[in-house]
């Protein structure tokens, strides 16, 4: 995945968390979904710093929260990571 596609993925997660649950980022929240939203901004910062290892670590953590919270299935999360393939195939 490109950096641009990862930004799009993070935007998707942020917008879905807000649209579906009215979740906004909160670093020190006990809410896992608010924590996931905050971690989207953290992952963006790592992408800007070109620290792909930490960006991917945050994305993995975000996806774990979304899976454990039964927001998305494992298959749906796998599909999210294939966005780059979908765009490159012209869909």
C-alpha positions as CSV (number, residue, x, y, z in Angstrom):
1,X,0.0,0.0,0.0
2,X,1.2,3.5,-0.7
3,X,1.3,6.2,1.9
4,X,-1.6,8.0,0.1
5,X,-3.7,4.8,0.3
6,X,-2.9,4.4,4.0
7,X,-4.1,8.0,4.6
8,X,-7.3,7.1,2.8
9,X,-7.7,4.0,4.9
10,X,-7.3,6.1,8.1
11,X,-9.7,8.7,6.8
12,X,-12.2,5.9,6.2
13,X,-11.9,4.6,9.7
14,X,-12.2,8.1,11.2
15,X,-15.2,8.9,9.2
16,X,-16.9,5.6,9.9
17,X,-16.3,5.9,13.6
18,X,-17.9,9.3,13.6
19,X,-20.7,8.5,11.2
20,X,-21.8,5.3,12.9
21,X,-21.0,6.1,16.6
22,X,-20.3,9.8,16.8
23,X,-16.8,8.9,18.0
24,X,-14.2,11.6,18.1
25,X,-10.5,11.1,19.0
26,X,-9.6,11.0,22.7
27,X,-6.1,9.9,23.8
28,X,-7.0,9.2,27.5
29,X,-10.4,7.7,27.0
30,X,-11.6,4.3,28.4
31,X,-13.6,3.9,25.2
32,X,-11.8,1.6,22.8
33,X,-13.4,3.3,19.8
34,X,-12.3,6.8,20.9
35,X,-8.8,5.3,21.4
36,X,-9.0,3.9,17.8
37,X,-10.0,7.2,16.5
38,X,-7.1,8.9,18.3
39,X,-4.7,6.3,17.0
40,X,-5.7,7.2,13.4
41,X,-4.1,10.6,14.0
42,X,-1.1,9.0,15.5
43,X,-0.7,6.7,12.5
44,X,-1.0,9.8,10.2
45,X,1.8,11.5,12.1
46,X,4.1,8.4,11.7
47,X,3.3,8.4,8.0
48,X,4.3,12.0,7.7
49,X,7.5,11.2,9.5
50,X,7.9,8.2,7.0
51,X,8.1,5.8,10.0
52,X,6.2,3.0,8.3
53,X,6.9,0.5,11.0
54,X,5.1,2.5,13.7
55,X,2.4,3.5,11.2
56,X,1.7,-0.1,10.5
57,X,1.8,-1.0,14.2
58,X,-0.9,1.7,14.8
59,X,-3.0,0.5,11.9
60,X,-2.8,-3.1,13.3
61,X,-3.9,-1.9,16.7
62,X,-6.8,0.1,15.2
63,X,-7.9,-3.0,13.2
64,X,-7.7,-5.1,16.3
65,X,-10.0,-2.7,18.2
66,X,-12.4,-2.7,15.3
67,X,-12.4,-6.5,15.1
68,X,-12.7,-7.1,18.9
69,X,-15.6,-4.5,19.0
70,X,-17.3,-6.5,16.3
71,X,-17.4,-3.4,14.1
72,X,-15.8,-5.3,11.2
73,X,-15.2,-8.9,10.5
74,X,-11.7,-10.3,9.9
75,X,-12.5,-10.7,6.2
76,X,-13.7,-7.0,5.9
77,X,-10.5,-5.9,7.6
78,X,-8.5,-7.9,5.1
79,X,-10.4,-6.3,2.3
80,X,-9.6,-2.8,3.7
81,X,-5.9,-3.6,3.2
82,X,-6.5,-4.5,-0.4
83,X,-7.6,-1.0,-1.3
84,X,-4.4,-0.5,-3.2
85,X,-5.1,-3.5,-5.5
86,X,-8.7,-2.3,-6.1
87,X,-7.5,1.2,-7.2
88,X,-4.7,-0.2,-9.4
89,X,-7.2,-2.5,-11.2
90,X,-9.3,0.5,-12.1
91,X,-12.3,-0.3,-10.0
